[in-house]
Amino acid sequence: MMKLKDIKNIFSMGILKDNPVFRQILGICSALAVTNLMLNSLVMGLGLIFVTSFSSLTISIIRKYTPRHIRMMVQTLIISAYVIIVDIVLKAYYPTMSEALGPYVGLIITNCIIMGRCESFAQKNPPLPSFLDGIASGMGYTLVLLTIAFFRELLGFGSIFGYTILGSWWPRWIFMIMPPGAFFMLAILIWVSNSLTSNNKENATALAGGEK
């Protein structure tokens, strides 16, 4: 039976302390490719949360029965199955979004975040913690995508989720909706994250020194 403290720790690590994008620098290809609009980023994030959580759950359930020498192939097969489900659902119920995301839905299969969590966590832990870890990692990824997309869409199109926020008086920053804008925003996000982490460590060290 999991304790509330353990659940909080899993989500804290996945979303903030060990965020897969700005802490581990994983999954940045799609983070750069689909973040020109917030809706695209949200759908991609939800798709990855689904794939990461259920892949981790499935791999954890069968971890004791999976031969070690074919472990990676089994993980890839499981991840592929869930990605296909996401792709089929998008094409059936949201074809415009499926077209907008293009090949990046299929490329979820190769996303290092999913394989990383499956190998480092799900392969060694029970199903429920693995499922929650998958959700937490997916949420951390989605948070980064939405943060980048917020500034890119706002400054580039003057809108948020397609609703105009900045009127015609605002000069559109074309740079922000181009690939270099994604690199620029991701770099700022990583810099801010590392700066805050460094400051927290320095404060903790100072407090520890003061207590002595």
C-alpha positions as CSV (number, residue, x, y, z in Angstrom):
1,M,0.0,0.0,0.0
2,M,1.5,3.3,-1.1
3,K,1.7,6.2,1.4
4,L,0.6,9.7,0.5
5,K,4.2,10.8,1.1
6,D,5.4,8.4,-1.6
7,I,2.8,9.6,-4.1
8,K,3.8,13.2,-3.4
9,N,7.5,12.4,-3.9
10,I,6.8,10.7,-7.2
11,F,4.9,13.7,-8.6
12,S,7.4,16.2,-7.1
13,M,10.2,14.4,-8.9
14,G,8.5,13.9,-12.2
15,I,7.1,17.4,-12.5
16,L,9.7,19.6,-10.9
17,K,12.8,18.1,-9.3
18,D,13.6,15.6,-12.1
19,N,11.6,17.1,-14.9
20,P,12.4,15.1,-18.1
21,V,12.8,18.1,-20.3
22,F,14.6,20.9,-18.4
23,R,16.4,18.6,-15.9
24,Q,17.1,15.5,-17.9
25,I,17.1,17.2,-21.4
26,L,14.9,14.4,-22.8
27,G,12.1,14.6,-25.4
28,I,13.1,18.0,-26.7
29,C,12.5,17.2,-30.3
30,S,8.7,17.4,-29.9
31,A,9.1,20.1,-27.3
32,L,10.6,22.3,-30.1
33,A,8.4,21.1,-32.9
34,V,4.8,21.4,-31.7
35,T,5.0,24.4,-29.2
36,N,4.0,27.2,-31.6
37,L,0.4,26.7,-30.5
38,M,-0.9,25.8,-27.0
39,L,-3.6,23.5,-28.2
40,N,-1.1,21.4,-30.2
41,S,1.1,21.2,-27.1
42,L,-1.7,20.2,-24.8
43,V,-2.8,17.4,-27.1
44,M,0.7,16.1,-27.6
45,G,1.2,16.3,-23.8
46,L,-2.0,14.4,-23.1
47,G,-0.9,11.7,-25.6
48,L,2.4,11.3,-24.0
49,I,0.9,11.1,-20.5
50,F,-1.3,8.3,-21.7
51,V,1.5,6.4,-23.4
52,T,4.0,6.9,-20.6
53,S,1.6,5.9,-17.8
54,F,0.1,2.8,-19.4
55,S,3.4,1.7,-20.9
56,S,5.0,1.9,-17.4
57,L,2.0,0.0,-15.9
58,T,2.2,-2.8,-18.5
59,I,5.9,-3.2,-18.3
60,S,5.8,-3.3,-14.5
61,I,3.1,-6.0,-14.5
62,I,5.2,-8.3,-16.8
63,R,8.6,-7.3,-15.5
64,K,9.2,-10.6,-13.7
65,Y,8.3,-12.6,-16.8
66,T,10.2,-10.7,-19.4
67,P,13.5,-12.3,-20.4
68,R,16.4,-9.9,-19.9
69,H,17.9,-10.3,-23.4
70,I,14.7,-9.1,-25.1
71,R,13.6,-6.6,-22.6
72,M,14.2,-3.5,-24.8
73,M,12.3,-5.1,-27.7
74,V,9.3,-5.9,-25.5
75,Q,9.3,-2.3,-24.1
76,T,9.4,-0.9,-27.6
77,L,6.5,-3.1,-28.7
78,I,4.3,-2.1,-25.7
79,I,5.1,1.6,-26.3
80,S,4.3,1.2,-30.0
81,A,0.9,-0.3,-29.2
82,Y,-0.2,2.6,-27.0
83,V,1.1,5.2,-29.5
84,I,-0.9,3.5,-32.2
85,I,-4.0,3.8,-30.0
86,V,-3.4,7.6,-29.6
87,D,-2.8,8.0,-33.3
88,I,-6.0,6.1,-34.3
89,V,-8.1,8.1,-31.8
90,L,-6.8,11.4,-33.1
91,K,-7.4,10.4,-36.7
92,A,-10.9,9.2,-35.9
93,Y,-12.1,12.0,-33.7
94,Y,-9.8,14.9,-34.2
95,P,-8.4,14.7,-37.8
96,T,-7.4,18.3,-38.0
97,M,-5.2,18.0,-34.9
98,S,-3.8,14.7,-36.2
99,E,-2.8,16.5,-39.4
100,A,-1.4,19.5,-37.5
101,L,0.8,17.2,-35.3
102,G,1.8,15.2,-38.4
103,P,4.6,12.6,-37.8
104,Y,5.3,13.8,-34.2
105,V,2.5,11.5,-32.8
106,G,4.2,8.5,-34.3
107,L,7.6,9.7,-33.0
108,I,6.3,9.4,-29.4
109,I,7.6,5.8,-29.8
110,T,11.1,7.1,-29.9
111,N,10.6,9.6,-27.1
112,C,13.5,9.1,-24.6
113,I,11.2,10.0,-21.7
114,I,9.0,6.9,-22.1
115,M,11.8,4.4,-22.6
116,G,13.8,6.1,-19.8
117,R,11.0,5.8,-17.2
118,C,10.2,2.2,-18.3
119,E,13.8,1.1,-18.0
120,S,14.8,3.1,-14.8
121,F,11.5,2.9,-12.8
122,A,8.8,0.5,-14.2
123,Q,11.3,-2.3,-14.7
124,K,12.2,-2.2,-11.0
125,N,9.0,-1.2,-9.2
126,P,5.4,-2.5,-8.6
127,P,2.6,-1.5,-11.1
128,L,0.9,1.3,-9.1
129,P,4.0,3.4,-8.4
130,S,5.1,2.8,-12.0
131,F,1.8,4.0,-13.3
132,L,1.9,7.2,-11.2
133,D,5.6,7.8,-12.2
134,G,4.5,7.6,-15.8
135,I,1.7,10.2,-15.2
136,A,4.1,12.4,-13.3
137,S,6.8,12.3,-16.0
138,G,4.2,13.0,-18.7
139,M,2.8,15.9,-16.7
140,G,6.3,17.4,-16.3
141,Y,6.8,17.1,-20.1
142,T,3.4,18.7,-20.7
143,L,4.1,21.6,-18.3
144,V,7.2,22.5,-20.2
145,L,5.4,22.3,-23.6
146,L,2.6,24.5,-22.4
147,T,5.0,27.0,-20.9
148,I,7.0,27.3,-24.1
149,A,3.9,27.4,-26.2
150,F,2.3,30.1,-24.0
151,F,5.0,32.6,-24.8
152,R,5.4,31.5,-28.5
153,E,1.7,31.8,-29.3
154,L,1.2,34.9,-27.3
155,L,4.1,36.8,-28.8
156,G,3.9,35.3,-32.2
157,F,0.2,35.2,-32.9
158,G,-1.1,37.5,-30.1
159,S,-3.4,34.7,-28.9
160,I,-3.8,31.9,-26.3
161,F,-5.5,28.7,-27.3
162,G,-6.6,30.5,-30.5
163,Y,-8.3,33.4,-28.6
164,T,-6.9,36.8,-29.4
165,I,-5.3,38.4,-26.4
166,L,-3.1,41.1,-28.0
167,G,-4.9,43.2,-30.6
168,S,-3.7,44.6,-33.8
169,W,-1.6,47.1,-31.9
170,W,0.8,44.3,-30.9
171,P,3.6,43.7,-33.5
172,R,3.7,40.0,-34.1
173,W,7.1,38.4,-33.3
174,I,7.4,36.1,-36.3
175,F,10.7,34.9,-34.8
176,M,8.7,33.2,-32.0
177,I,6.7,31.0,-34.2
178,M,9.7,29.8,-36.1
179,P,12.0,27.0,-34.9
180,P,14.6,29.4,-33.5
181,G,11.9,30.8,-31.2
182,A,11.5,27.3,-29.7
183,F,15.2,26.9,-29.0
184,F,15.2,30.4,-27.5
185,M,12.4,29.7,-25.1
186,L,13.7,26.3,-24.1
187,A,17.1,27.7,-23.3
188,I,15.5,30.4,-21.1
189,L,13.4,27.8,-19.3
190,I,16.4,25.6,-18.6
191,W,18.5,28.6,-17.5
192,V,15.7,29.7,-15.1
193,S,15.3,26.2,-13.7
194,N,19.0,25.7,-13.2
195,S,19.3,29.1,-11.6
196,L,16.5,28.4,-9.1
197,T,17.9,25.0,-8.3
198,S,21.4,26.5,-7.7
199,N,20.0,29.2,-5.4
200,N,18.0,26.6,-3.4
201,K,21.1,24.5,-2.9
202,E,23.2,27.5,-1.9
203,N,20.5,28.6,0.6
204,A,20.3,25.0,2.0
205,T,24.1,24.9,2.4
206,A,24.1,28.3,4.1
207,L,21.4,27.2,6.5
208,A,23.2,24.0,7.3
209,G,26.4,25.9,8.0
210,G,24.5,28.3,10.3
211,E,23.0,25.5,12.3
212,K,26.5,24.2,13.0
